[in-house]
Structures are given as structure tokens and as C-alpha cells.
Amino acid sequence: MPPTIMIVDDDDQILVLIEILLRRQGYQVLKAPSAASALEQLKTNTPDLFILDYMMPGMNGIELCQQIRLDPKVCKAPVIMLSALDNEAFFHQCVEAGADGTIAKSEMHRRLLSEVRDYLALAQSG
């Protein structure tokens, strides 16, 4: 069974774009337009990897990442944070929250698929 990836972003266009990219590579995809929706889906789904938007209304990606790390079912799943920000402070904040990696949205088209493959391979080997 192919890995399942949960995408959480309040921008519908980003959700659809990432979903298309991942489905073309054979991944199963869960989409959530908010952190609250993602947490609700985690009651019945166990993604193998998360792609979280950093800036969302309500609970942001950092807070959601912290919640994921507290959930025994998915706490070991890799988390990739996406953001329009691309600076050292953003990177450190994400790592402190438990994220495995960060990608600036401006770099998403170039880096996303290779990062997903790399983090899934690491998770499966460890």
C-alpha cells in the first residue's frame, strides 16, 4: 500500500497543487483546510508524512506540529513545514516544534517531491 500524506493548508490552490503532484507519484493524499480539520481526520487516519502550512488562521502549523508530536499514533511521522517565510528564525522555530524539515513556498516546485521521498525513506528505515 502506498504511503499516505496529509497536506494541511488554508489555501485551496496549494492543497490541489500538492495533491496533484503527490498523486502522480502514487501517494495517497489526505487534505485538510485547517489544523482543526487535520486533528479531526487523525481520529480515523494515520498518515505516514505531514506537509503543514506555517501560517494558518486559528491554530498555526507550529501548534499543529506540536499536537502531532503528542499523538502516539503519528508522533514518529515526518513533518515538513511550508511557508512564504524563508529565514533562520522560521527554520529554528519549526525544528523546535518538532518539524523534520522546512520548504519555502517559492522553492516548493523544486524541492517538495524529493523531500517527501527522502523523509519517507528515512521513516521506513528507522
C-alpha positions in Angstrom: 0.0 0.0 0.0 1.5 3.4 -0.9 2.3 5.9 1.8 -0.4 8.3 2.9 0.5 12.0 3.1 -1.6 14.6 4.9 -1.5 18.2 3.5 -2.8 21.0 5.7 -3.1 24.4 4.2 -5.8 27.1 4.3 -5.1 27.9 0.6 -7.2 25.7 -1.7 -4.9 26.2 -4.6 -1.9 25.0 -2.7 -3.9 21.9 -1.5 -4.9 21.0 -5.0 -1.4 21.6 -6.5 0.3 19.4 -3.9 -2.3 16.8 -4.1 -1.8 16.5 -7.9 2.0 16.3 -7.5 1.8 13.6 -4.9 -1.0 11.5 -6.5 1.0 11.5 -9.8 3.8 9.8 -7.8 1.4 7.2 -6.4 0.9 8.5 -2.9 -2.4 8.5 -1.1 -3.4 12.0 -0.1 -5.5 13.4 2.8 -6.3 17.2 2.6 -7.2 19.5 5.4 -8.0 23.2 5.1 -7.2 23.8 8.8 -5.4 22.4 11.8 -8.8 21.6 13.4 -9.8 19.6 10.3 -6.5 17.8 10.3 -6.9 16.8 14.0 -10.4 15.6 13.3 -9.1 13.4 10.5 -6.4 12.0 12.7 -9.1 10.3 14.7 -9.6 7.8 11.8 -6.5 8.2 9.7 -2.8 7.6 10.3 -0.7 9.5 7.7 2.9 8.4 7.1 4.0 12.0 6.5 2.6 15.5 7.0 3.0 18.7 5.0 1.9 21.7 7.1 1.4 25.3 6.2 3.1 27.5 8.7 0.7 30.4 8.7 -3.0 29.5 9.1 -5.8 31.1 10.9 -6.7 29.6 14.3 -4.1 27.0 15.1 -0.9 27.6 13.0 1.4 24.9 11.6 3.8 25.1 14.5 1.0 24.4 17.0 -0.3 21.6 14.8 3.1 20.1 14.6 3.3 20.1 18.4 0.0 18.3 18.6 1.1 15.7 16.1 4.2 15.0 18.2 2.0 14.3 21.2 -0.2 11.8 19.3 1.2 8.3 19.8 -0.3 7.0 16.5 1.6 9.6 14.3 4.3 11.1 16.5 7.1 9.5 14.5 5.8 10.5 11.1 7.9 13.1 9.3 6.6 16.7 9.3 7.6 19.1 6.5 6.6 22.8 7.1 5.8 25.1 4.2 5.9 28.8 4.4 6.3 32.0 2.4 9.0 32.8 5.0 12.5 31.6 4.3 14.7 32.7 7.2 16.8 31.3 10.0 14.2 32.2 12.7 11.5 30.3 10.8 13.7 27.3 10.5 14.6 27.2 14.2 11.0 27.7 15.3 9.9 24.7 13.1 12.7 22.5 14.4 11.9 23.4 18.0 8.3 22.4 17.4 9.4 19.0 16.1 9.3 19.5 12.3 11.8 17.4 10.3 12.2 19.9 7.5 11.1 23.2 6.0 10.4 24.3 2.5 9.8 27.9 1.3 6.7 28.0 -0.9 8.9 29.7 -3.5 11.0 26.5 -3.6 8.1 24.1 -3.4 8.0 23.1 -7.0 11.7 22.3 -7.0 12.1 20.5 -3.6 8.8 19.0 -2.5 8.9 15.6 -4.1 12.5 14.9 -3.3 12.0 15.9 0.3 8.9 13.7 0.6 10.7 10.7 -0.8 13.8 11.3 1.4 11.8 11.7 4.6 9.6 8.6 3.9 12.7 6.5 3.2 14.2 7.6 6.5 11.0 6.9 8.4 10.7 3.4 6.9 14.3 2.5 7.6 14.2 3.7 11.2 
